[in-house]
Amino acid sequence: MDIRPLRHFLTLADTLHFGRASDACHVSPSTLSRTVQQLEDSLGVRLFERDNRTVHLTREGRLFQQYARDALEQWELLRHSLMVEAGELAGEISIYCSVTASYSFLYELLSEFRLRYPRIELKLHTGDPADAIGRVLGGEEDMAITARPETLPAQLAFKPIAVSPLVFIAPSEAADWLPASTARPSAEEWARAPMILSESGLARERADAWFRQLGVKPRIYAQVAGNEAIVSMVGLGFGIGVVPKIVLDNSPLADRVRLLDVQPELPPYDVGLCVTEKKLRNPLIRALWEQTAA
């Protein structure tokens, strides 16, 4: 059964760019174009609106995109189920996490798994942890290592693997805008302090809640994608940041910043493995899930 046309269609639907999609599929742009044309001829509708500069999914294309995702998922589920019966799993699993998570958890998580299932290929993508839940829900990734959100979407399963405090950090050198006392925070002093915060995500939500409790609107110096960049900017003396302590513990710039003993403390991060309940029916993903100690 040739499922490559569906894979090629989905890659183009995700990228909306023939050049990037053909590179990802390891085919020429003309081959990709012919594949799309054959699908459109078979269906009797246009899946893409395209000209010399832009590519867009049509309404029919969006409907077919969901069908193609479901069809490939069912095909992979059947194929892997047959492999289980035959006694050996093979295929690929995509995992999304931050750079810090990649060297904090992956070795312990995957080293034994790789020995037990050598024919399973693991694809790792790193980026902003605030994007992890959305990428799993959107089907872009099979699994993610991420912080548990305040409210876990009903279609997600979450298995905790670590707890990390969420901490305030400041430059190691003195600055006149630093609050004199952090144990008993002054609204006036914190209103003057420049803050370097995540653009979105759990750390940002908890920092915003802390400032609301203090009755202060934070003075935002910068909003950053990725906790590692927050440590860098704080180390350069631009302001106070909020990061998971695990990021600070693994940062090469840890000696350029210091922890602030801020009260009340921010709630800690529950870090774990996240996957949709639907994906857990896949024997490959189930194997990794069950091997992960809660």
C-alpha contacts under 8 A as a table, 3 or more apart, distances in Angstrom:
res1	aa1	res2	aa2	distance
2	D	5	P	7.39
3	I	6	L	5.56
3	I	7	R	6.58
3	I	72	L	7.57
4	R	7	R	4.98
4	R	8	H	6.00
5	P	8	H	5.06
5	P	9	F	6.03
5	P	35	T	6.15
5	P	36	V	7.63
5	P	39	L	7.71
6	L	9	F	5.06
6	L	10	L	6.17
6	L	68	A	5.88
6	L	72	L	7.57
7	R	10	L	5.18
7	R	11	T	6.19
7	R	68	A	7.95
7	R	72	L	7.95
8	H	11	T	5.17
8	H	12	L	6.30
8	H	21	A	7.48
8	H	22	S	7.93
8	H	25	C	6.36
8	H	32	L	6.97
8	H	35	T	7.73
9	F	12	L	5.24
9	F	13	A	6.06
9	F	35	T	7.92
9	F	36	V	6.58
9	F	65	Q	7.86
10	L	13	A	4.86
10	L	14	D	6.09
10	L	65	Q	6.46
10	L	68	A	7.17
10	L	69	R	7.54
11	T	14	D	5.16
11	T	15	T	6.19
11	T	21	A	5.61
11	T	24	A	7.52
11	T	25	C	7.53
12	L	15	T	5.16
12	L	16	L	5.20
12	L	17	H	6.26
12	L	18	F	6.48
12	L	21	A	5.13
12	L	22	S	7.95
13	A	16	L	5.40
13	A	57	L	6.77
13	A	65	Q	7.25
15	T	18	F	7.91
15	T	20	R	6.90
15	T	21	A	6.27
16	L	21	A	7.65
16	L	54	T	7.68
16	L	55	V	5.32
16	L	56	H	6.37
16	L	57	L	7.93
17	H	20	R	5.59
17	H	21	A	5.97
17	H	54	T	7.57
17	H	55	V	6.47
18	F	21	A	5.09
18	F	22	S	5.85
18	F	29	P	5.96
18	F	32	L	7.46
18	F	33	S	7.81
19	G	22	S	5.32
19	G	23	D	6.27
19	G	29	P	6.13
20	R	23	D	5.15
20	R	24	A	6.21
21	A	24	A	5.08
21	A	25	C	6.14
22	S	25	C	5.01
22	S	26	H	5.84
22	S	27	V	5.13
22	S	28	S	5.63
22	S	29	P	5.35
22	S	32	L	6.21
23	D	26	H	4.98
23	D	27	V	6.44
23	D	28	S	7.40
24	A	27	V	7.98
27	V	31	T	6.22
27	V	32	L	6.64
28	S	31	T	5.18
28	S	32	L	6.37
29	P	32	L	5.06
29	P	33	S	6.07
30	S	33	S	4.98
30	S	34	R	6.21
31	T	34	R	5.14
31	T	35	T	6.25
32	L	35	T	5.06
32	L	36	V	6.33
33	S	36	V	5.20
33	S	37	Q	6.16
34	R	37	Q	4.94
34	R	38	Q	6.09
35	T	38	Q	5.17
35	T	39	L	6.35
36	V	39	L	5.13
36	V	40	E	6.19
36	V	47	L	7.90
37	Q	40	E	5.04
37	Q	41	D	6.08
38	Q	41	D	5.02
38	Q	42	S	6.14
39	L	42	S	5.11
39	L	43	L	6.17
40	E	43	L	5.13
40	E	44	G	5.68
40	E	45	V	5.44
40	E	46	R	5.51
40	E	47	L	6.29
41	D	44	G	5.09
41	D	45	V	7.05
45	V	60	E	7.08
46	R	49	E	7.29
46	R	58	T	6.96
46	R	60	E	7.03
46	R	61	G	7.12
47	L	57	L	6.00
47	L	58	T	5.44
47	L	59	R	7.69
47	L	60	E	5.80
47	L	61	G	3.99
47	L	62	R	7.74
47	L	64	F	7.70
48	F	55	V	6.54
48	F	56	H	5.45
48	F	57	L	4.51
48	F	58	T	5.29
48	F	61	G	6.24
49	E	55	V	5.78
49	E	56	H	5.14
49	E	57	L	6.23
49	E	58	T	6.29
50	R	53	R	7.60
50	R	54	T	5.71
50	R	55	V	4.43
50	R	56	H	6.37
51	D	54	T	5.67
51	D	55	V	6.76
57	L	60	E	7.75
57	L	61	G	5.15
57	L	62	R	6.13
58	T	61	G	4.74
58	T	62	R	6.30
59	R	62	R	5.24
59	R	63	L	6.51
60	E	63	L	5.11
60	E	64	F	6.14
61	G	64	F	5.01
61	G	65	Q	5.97
62	R	65	Q	4.93
62	R	66	Q	6.62
63	L	66	Q	5.47
63	L	67	Y	6.51
64	F	67	Y	4.88
64	F	68	A	5.95
65	Q	68	A	5.12
65	Q	69	R	6.24
66	Q	69	R	5.18
66	Q	70	D	6.21
67	Y	70	D	5.17
67	Y	71	A	5.96
68	A	71	A	5.04
68	A	72	L	6.08
69	R	72	L	5.32
69	R	73	E	6.10
70	D	73	E	5.07
70	D	74	Q	6.12
71	A	74	Q	5.18
71	A	75	W	6.10
72	L	75	W	4.95
72	L	76	E	6.06
73	E	76	E	5.16
73	E	77	L	6.04
74	Q	77	L	4.96
74	Q	78	L	6.14
75	W	78	L	5.22
75	W	79	R	6.08
76	E	79	R	5.01
76	E	80	H	5.96
76	E	282	N	7.55
77	L	80	H	5.29
77	L	81	S	6.05
77	L	281	R	7.24
77	L	282	N	5.26
77	L	283	P	7.25
78	L	81	S	5.06
78	L	82	L	6.26
79	R	82	L	5.25
79	R	83	M	6.35
80	H	83	M	4.84
80	H	84	V	6.23
80	H	89	L	6.59
80	H	90	A	7.34
80	H	91	G	7.91
80	H	282	N	7.01
80	H	283	P	6.03
80	H	284	L	7.08
81	S	84	V	5.08
81	S	85	E	6.50
81	S	282	N	7.78
81	S	283	P	6.46
82	L	85	E	5.12
82	L	86	A	6.24
83	M	86	A	4.84
83	M	87	G	6.09
83	M	88	E	5.50
83	M	89	L	5.46
83	M	90	A	7.37
84	V	87	G	4.98
84	V	88	E	5.77
84	V	89	L	6.06
84	V	283	P	7.38
85	E	88	E	7.85
88	E	117	Y	7.74
89	L	117	Y	6.62
89	L	119	R	6.64
89	L	120	I	6.72
89	L	283	P	7.85
89	L	284	L	6.71
90	A	117	Y	7.55
90	A	118	P	7.93
90	A	119	R	4.67
90	A	120	I	4.68
90	A	121	E	7.61
90	A	284	L	7.63
91	G	119	R	6.68
91	G	120	I	4.88
91	G	121	E	5.99
91	G	284	L	7.53
92	E	120	I	5.31
92	E	121	E	4.38
92	E	122	L	5.59
92	E	123	K	7.06
92	E	284	L	7.82
93	I	120	I	7.31
93	I	121	E	6.37
93	I	122	L	5.04
93	I	123	K	6.06
93	I	142	D	6.18
93	I	143	M	7.78
93	I	284	L	7.32
93	I	285	I	6.95
94	S	122	L	5.94
94	S	123	K	4.54
94	S	124	L	5.89
94	S	125	H	7.43
94	S	141	E	5.39
94	S	142	D	5.19
94	S	143	M	6.45
95	I	122	L	7.33
95	I	123	K	6.12
95	I	124	L	4.97
95	I	125	H	6.19
95	I	141	E	6.06
95	I	142	D	6.12
95	I	143	M	4.90
95	I	144	A	5.26
95	I	145	I	7.48
96	Y	124	L	5.97
96	Y	125	H	4.79
96	Y	126	T	5.63
96	Y	127	G	7.48
96	Y	132	A	6.49
96	Y	141	E	6.48
96	Y	143	M	6.40
96	Y	144	A	4.51
96	Y	145	I	6.40
97	C	101	A	5.95
97	C	102	S	6.35
97	C	124	L	7.81
97	C	125	H	6.59
97	C	126	T	5.01
97	C	127	G	6.34
97	C	128	D	7.67
97	C	129	P	6.26
97	C	132	A	6.78
97	C	144	A	5.67
97	C	145	I	5.06
97	C	146	T	6.45
98	S	101	A	5.14
98	S	102	S	6.24
98	S	126	T	5.08
98	S	127	G	5.12
98	S	128	D	5.93
98	S	129	P	5.41
98	S	145	I	7.78
98	S	146	T	7.87
98	S	226	G	7.66
99	V	102	S	5.10
99	V	103	Y	6.92
99	V	126	T	5.79
99	V	127	G	6.80
100	T	103	Y	5.73
100	T	104	S	6.01
100	T	228	E	7.64
100	T	246	I	7.66
100	T	247	V	5.92
100	T	250	N	6.91
101	A	104	S	4.85
101	A	105	F	5.61
101	A	106	L	7.09
101	A	145	I	6.96
102	S	105	F	6.01
102	S	106	L	5.32
102	S	126	T	7.60
103	Y	106	L	5.97
103	Y	107	Y	6.97
104	S	107	Y	7.54
104	S	250	N	7.84
105	F	108	E	5.75
105	F	109	L	5.99
106	L	109	L	4.89
106	L	110	L	5.70
106	L	111	S	7.85
107	Y	110	L	5.42
107	Y	111	S	5.47
108	E	111	S	5.89
108	E	112	E	7.62
109	L	112	E	7.38
109	L	113	F	7.35
109	L	292	T	6.59
110	L	113	F	4.92
110	L	114	R	5.96
111	S	114	R	5.38
111	S	115	L	6.67
112	E	115	L	5.17
112	E	116	R	6.26
113	F	116	R	5.11
113	F	117	Y	5.95
113	F	118	P	7.99
113	F	288	L	6.89
113	F	291	Q	7.47
114	R	117	Y	5.20
114	R	118	P	5.20
114	R	120	I	7.45
115	L	118	P	5.68
117	Y	120	I	5.77
118	P	121	E	7.73
120	I	284	L	7.67
127	G	131	D	7.58
127	G	226	G	7.16
128	D	131	D	5.68
128	D	132	A	7.33
128	D	225	A	5.77
128	D	226	G	4.76
128	D	227	N	7.79
129	P	132	A	5.29
129	P	146	T	6.29
129	P	147	A	7.86
129	P	201	G	7.49
129	P	226	G	6.76
130	A	133	I	7.30
130	A	200	S	6.11
130	A	201	G	4.50
130	A	202	L	7.29
130	A	226	G	7.99
131	D	134	G	5.51
131	D	135	R	6.20
131	D	201	G	7.88
132	A	135	R	5.27
132	A	136	V	6.39
132	A	144	A	6.02
132	A	145	I	7.60
132	A	146	T	6.43
133	I	136	V	5.27
133	I	137	L	6.15
133	I	144	A	7.37
133	I	146	T	7.66
133	I	274	C	7.64
134	G	137	L	5.10
134	G	138	G	5.85
135	R	138	G	5.05
135	R	139	G	6.24
135	R	140	E	5.12
135	R	141	E	5.78
136	V	139	G	5.29
136	V	140	E	6.00
136	V	141	E	4.98
136	V	142	D	6.12
136	V	143	M	6.12
136	V	144	A	6.77
136	V	274	C	7.73
136	V	275	V	6.49
136	V	276	T	7.05
137	L	140	E	7.73
137	L	156	L	7.86
137	L	276	T	6.85
138	G	141	E	7.75
139	G	142	D	6.78
141	E	144	A	7.17
142	D	275	V	6.50
142	D	276	T	7.97
142	D	279	K	6.98
142	D	285	I	7.64
143	M	273	L	6.87
143	M	274	C	5.60
143	M	275	V	4.85
143	M	276	T	7.90
144	A	273	L	5.76
144	A	274	C	5.17
144	A	275	V	6.77
145	I	271	V	6.96
145	I	272	G	5.48
145	I	273	L	4.71
145	I	274	C	6.22
146	T	271	V	5.44
146	T	272	G	5.66
146	T	273	L	6.55
146	T	274	C	6.93
147	A	202	L	7.45
147	A	269	Y	5.91
147	A	270	D	5.37
147	A	271	V	4.32
147	A	272	G	6.27
148	R	152	L	7.02
148	R	158	F	7.29
148	R	269	Y	7.20
148	R	270	D	5.52
148	R	271	V	6.16
148	R	272	G	6.92
149	P	152	L	5.67
149	P	202	L	6.36
150	E	202	L	7.60
152	L	156	L	6.79
153	P	156	L	5.59
155	Q	276	T	5.61
155	Q	277	E	5.72
155	Q	278	K	7.63
156	L	274	C	6.83
156	L	275	V	5.68
156	L	276	T	4.28
156	L	277	E	5.56
157	A	274	C	5.83
157	A	275	V	5.44
157	A	276	T	5.77
157	A	277	E	5.79
158	F	272	G	6.48
158	F	273	L	5.68
158	F	274	C	4.64
158	F	275	V	6.69
159	K	272	G	5.28
159	K	273	L	5.15
159	K	274	C	6.61
159	K	294	A	5.94
160	P	163	V	7.98
160	P	270	D	6.38
160	P	271	V	5.70
160	P	272	G	3.96
160	P	273	L	6.40
160	P	294	A	5.58
161	I	270	D	7.76
161	I	271	V	5.93
161	I	272	G	4.76
161	I	273	L	7.18
161	I	292	T	7.87
161	I	293	A	6.98
161	I	294	A	5.70
162	A	270	D	6.18
162	A	271	V	5.17
162	A	272	G	6.55
163	V	268	P	6.70
163	V	269	Y	5.56
163	V	270	D	4.71
163	V	271	V	5.82
164	S	244	P	6.01
164	S	245	K	5.92
164	S	246	I	5.96
164	S	268	P	5.59
164	S	269	Y	4.97
164	S	270	D	6.61
164	S	271	V	7.27
165	P	244	P	5.78
165	P	245	K	5.49
165	P	246	I	7.70
165	P	266	L	7.59
165	P	267	P	7.01
165	P	268	P	4.15
165	P	269	Y	5.92
166	L	203	A	7.35
166	L	242	V	6.86
166	L	243	V	5.68
166	L	244	P	4.32
166	L	245	K	5.83
166	L	266	L	5.81
166	L	267	P	6.54
166	L	268	P	5.11
166	L	269	Y	6.38
167	V	242	V	5.54
167	V	243	V	5.63
167	V	244	P	6.06
167	V	245	K	6.04
167	V	259	L	7.03
167	V	260	L	7.46
167	V	265	E	7.67
167	V	266	L	6.87
168	F	240	I	6.83
168	F	241	G	5.63
168	F	242	V	4.61
168	F	243	V	6.74
168	F	259	L	6.09
168	F	260	L	5.48
168	F	261	D	7.65
168	F	262	V	6.96
169	I	231	V	7.93
169	I	234	V	7.30
169	I	240	I	5.69
169	I	241	G	5.22
169	I	242	V	6.24
169	I	243	V	7.58
169	I	257	V	6.36
169	I	258	R	5.53
169	I	259	L	4.65
169	I	260	L	5.61
170	A	234	V	6.00
170	A	235	G	7.41
170	A	237	G	7.74
170	A	239	G	6.63
170	A	240	I	4.76
170	A	241	G	6.57
170	A	257	V	5.50
170	A	258	R	5.44
170	A	259	L	6.48
170	A	260	L	6.74
171	P	174	A	7.14
171	P	175	A	7.97
171	P	234	V	5.52
171	P	235	G	5.08
171	P	236	L	7.05
171	P	237	G	5.30
171	P	239	G	7.31
171	P	240	I	7.36
171	P	256	R	6.22
171	P	257	V	4.41
171	P	258	R	6.16
172	S	235	G	7.20
172	S	255	D	7.51
172	S	256	R	5.33
172	S	257	V	4.49
172	S	258	R	5.34
173	E	237	G	7.69
173	E	257	V	7.99
174	A	178	L	7.57
175	A	178	L	5.66
175	A	237	G	7.98
177	W	189	E	7.62
177	W	192	R	6.56
177	W	193	A	5.41
177	W	194	P	7.64
178	L	189	E	7.62
178	L	193	A	6.22
179	P	182	T	6.32
179	P	185	P	7.52
179	P	186	S	7.46
179	P	189	E	5.34
179	P	190	W	6.32
179	P	193	A	7.23
180	A	189	E	7.73
181	S	184	R	5.87
181	S	185	P	6.05
181	S	186	S	7.46
182	T	185	P	4.90
182	T	186	S	7.84
182	T	260	L	6.77
182	T	261	D	5.97
182	T	262	V	4.76
182	T	263	Q	6.60
183	A	261	D	6.01
183	A	262	V	5.16
183	A	263	Q	5.01
183	A	264	P	7.79
184	R	262	V	7.66
184	R	263	Q	6.44
185	P	189	E	7.70
185	P	190	W	7.24
185	P	262	V	7.32
185	P	263	Q	6.99
186	S	189	E	5.28
186	S	190	W	6.19
187	A	190	W	5.25
187	A	191	A	5.99
187	A	214	L	6.17
187	A	215	G	6.88
187	A	216	V	6.09
188	E	191	A	5.22
188	E	192	R	6.77
189	E	192	R	5.41
189	E	193	A	6.56
190	W	193	A	5.05
190	W	216	V	7.46
190	W	218	P	7.34
191	A	216	V	6.00
191	A	217	K	6.57
191	A	218	P	5.80
191	A	219	R	6.17
192	R	219	R	6.51
193	A	218	P	7.74
193	A	219	R	6.40
193	A	239	G	6.98
193	A	240	I	7.17
194	P	218	P	7.68
194	P	219	R	5.27
194	P	220	I	5.80
194	P	221	Y	5.23
194	P	238	F	7.25
194	P	239	G	4.80
194	P	240	I	6.24
195	M	218	P	6.82
195	M	219	R	5.91
195	M	220	I	4.84
195	M	221	Y	5.33
195	M	222	A	6.85
195	M	239	G	5.27
195	M	240	I	4.89
195	M	241	G	5.87
196	I	220	I	6.32
196	I	221	Y	5.71
196	I	222	A	4.89
196	I	223	Q	5.91
196	I	224	V	7.13
196	I	230	I	6.36
196	I	233	M	7.57
196	I	234	V	7.36
196	I	238	F	7.77
196	I	239	G	6.03
196	I	240	I	5.86
196	I	241	G	4.79
196	I	242	V	7.34
197	L	203	A	7.98
197	L	204	R	6.29
197	L	220	I	7.45
197	L	222	A	6.55
197	L	223	Q	5.07
197	L	224	V	6.10
197	L	230	I	7.00
197	L	241	G	5.86
197	L	242	V	6.21
198	S	201	G	7.05
198	S	203	A	6.81
198	S	204	R	5.43
198	S	223	Q	5.34
198	S	224	V	4.82
198	S	225	A	5.79
198	S	226	G	6.78
198	S	227	N	6.96
198	S	230	I	7.65
198	S	242	V	7.97
199	E	204	R	6.87
199	E	223	Q	4.87
199	E	224	V	5.34
199	E	225	A	5.79
200	S	203	A	7.56
200	S	204	R	5.46
200	S	205	E	7.22
200	S	225	A	7.87
201	G	204	R	5.52
201	G	205	E	6.31
202	L	205	E	5.02
202	L	206	R	6.18
203	A	206	R	5.28
203	A	207	A	6.09
203	A	242	V	6.93
203	A	243	V	6.79
203	A	244	P	7.70
204	R	207	A	5.09
204	R	208	D	6.04
204	R	242	V	8.00
205	E	208	D	5.23
205	E	209	A	6.23
206	R	209	A	5.00
206	R	210	W	6.18
206	R	266	L	6.78
206	R	267	P	7.51
207	A	210	W	5.07
207	A	211	F	6.40
207	A	242	V	7.13
207	A	266	L	7.52
208	D	211	F	5.24
208	D	212	R	6.21
208	D	218	P	7.83
209	A	212	R	5.03
209	A	213	Q	6.19
210	W	213	Q	5.17
210	W	214	L	6.41
210	W	266	L	7.29
211	F	214	L	4.94
211	F	215	G	6.13
211	F	216	V	5.29
211	F	217	K	6.41
211	F	218	P	6.57
212	R	215	G	4.83
212	R	216	V	5.83
212	R	217	K	7.02
213	Q	216	V	7.72
220	I	223	Q	7.17
221	Y	238	F	7.56
221	Y	239	G	7.10
224	V	227	N	7.55
224	V	229	A	6.82
224	V	230	I	6.57
225	A	229	A	7.39
226	G	229	A	5.79
226	G	230	I	7.06
227	N	230	I	5.12
227	N	231	V	6.74
227	N	243	V	5.99
227	N	244	P	7.80
227	N	247	V	6.93
228	E	231	V	5.39
228	E	232	S	6.64
228	E	247	V	6.65
228	E	251	S	7.24
229	A	232	S	5.01
229	A	233	M	6.28
230	I	233	M	5.23
230	I	234	V	6.12
230	I	241	G	6.23
230	I	242	V	7.72
230	I	243	V	7.42
231	V	234	V	5.21
231	V	235	G	6.02
231	V	241	G	7.19
231	V	243	V	7.75
231	V	248	L	7.11
231	V	251	S	7.68
231	V	253	L	7.05
231	V	254	A	7.63
231	V	257	V	7.51
232	S	235	G	5.10
232	S	236	L	6.36
232	S	253	L	6.73
233	M	236	L	5.09
233	M	237	G	6.65
233	M	238	F	5.84
233	M	239	G	7.40
234	V	237	G	5.15
234	V	238	F	5.47
234	V	239	G	5.41
234	V	240	I	6.01
234	V	241	G	6.29
234	V	257	V	6.77
235	G	238	F	7.58
235	G	253	L	6.95
235	G	256	R	4.92
235	G	257	V	5.26
236	L	256	R	7.86
243	V	247	V	6.76
243	V	248	L	7.36
244	P	247	V	5.55
244	P	248	L	7.04
244	P	268	P	7.83
244	P	269	Y	6.97
245	K	248	L	5.04
245	K	249	D	6.10
246	I	249	D	5.02
246	I	250	N	6.33
247	V	250	N	5.39
247	V	251	S	6.06
248	L	251	S	5.08
248	L	253	L	7.99
248	L	254	A	5.78
249	D	254	A	6.83
250	N	254	A	7.67
251	S	254	A	5.33
252	P	255	D	7.72
253	L	256	R	5.53
253	L	257	V	7.32
254	A	257	V	5.68
254	A	258	R	7.65
255	D	258	R	7.43
262	V	265	E	5.96
273	L	289	W	7.89
275	V	279	K	6.61
275	V	280	L	7.08
276	T	279	K	5.22
276	T	280	L	6.58
277	E	280	L	5.19
277	E	281	R	7.32
278	K	281	R	5.84
278	K	282	N	7.97
279	K	282	N	5.53
279	K	285	I	6.96
280	L	283	P	7.32
280	L	285	I	5.88
280	L	286	R	5.21
280	L	289	W	7.93
281	R	285	I	7.65
281	R	286	R	6.64
282	N	285	I	5.47
282	N	286	R	6.02
283	P	286	R	4.91
283	P	287	A	5.97
284	L	287	A	5.20
284	L	288	L	6.67
285	I	288	L	5.29
285	I	289	W	6.07
286	R	289	W	4.93
286	R	290	E	5.98
287	A	290	E	5.35
287	A	291	Q	6.26
288	L	291	Q	5.17
288	L	292	T	6.36
289	W	292	T	5.38
290	E	293	A	7.53
